[in-house]
Amino acid sequence: MNTDTSPVTESRAVKEFIKLVRSRLKEKGWSVVRLSKECGVSRVYLQNVLAGKHDPGMQVAEKIAEHLGLRIRTEARQKKLQKSA
């Protein structure tokens, strides 16, 4: 039986994203409930993402970013931009 309750999210980028989301929620005066409704994801799922228990994945991260006015930069997008320049 696994009794480890530590968060599963280890990525530095995900941790930074969560930090930015929490900051922007505070700035906007939004609750997790409001953000979950805006993004179309469950409140419990979003709470788990913000607790580091779930990786949001790109699709959910992009929805969150869009509603909070954040931009997501990925390595793949950066390479695409560099090729088109």
N, C-alpha and C positions, 0 to 999 in steps of 0.2 A: 504494500500500500504506500503510495507516494503522499507524503505529508508536506512536501515543499509548497509553500504558498507564495513564493517570490514571483514577481511579474515575469512574464515570458518575453516581453519586448526588450531586446538588448541593443538594437540599432541606435547609434548615436543620432542619426538623422530623425528617427522616429521620436526619440526622447526630446530633441529640440523642437520638433513639430508639436508635440504635446504641450511643451512649455509655452510656445507661441499661441496655441489654441486657448489655453487657460488664461493667458494674458489678454488676448483679444476678447474673450467672453467677459472678463472683468471690465475692460474698457467700454464695451458696448452695453453692459448691464444685462447681459443675456444669461439665462439659466441653461443647464444641460438639457432640460426638457424642451426649451424653445429651439435650441440648436438641433436636437434630434428630430423635432417636427419639421423644421426648415429643410433638413437634409434627407428626410424620409427614412431614417434608421431608428431602431428602438432606443429608448432611453437607457436601458440596461446595457445594451451593446456599446453605446457611446460612453457610458460611465466606465465600462471595462477597458475601452481604448484609452481613456484619459488616466486610468489607474495603471496602465502598462500591462494589462492582462491579455490584451488582444492587439495584434498589429492591424491597423485600419485598412491596409491594402490601398492601392492607388485610387480605385474608384471612389471609395468612401473618403479618403484623404482629399481628393479633388473637390468633392461636394462640400466638405467642411471648409476647405480653403475658400471656395467660391462664396459661400455665405458669410464668411468672416472677413472677406477682402484680403486674403493672403494669397501669395503666389508660391507654387511648388516648382522647384527646379530639380530636375533629375539629370543624372549623367547622360542618359540616352537623349534627352531633349537638348542638352548642351552640345553634344556631338552633332546633332541634326542642325542646330543653329550655326555651328562652326562650318559645316559643309556648305550651307546655303550662302554663307557670307563671301 
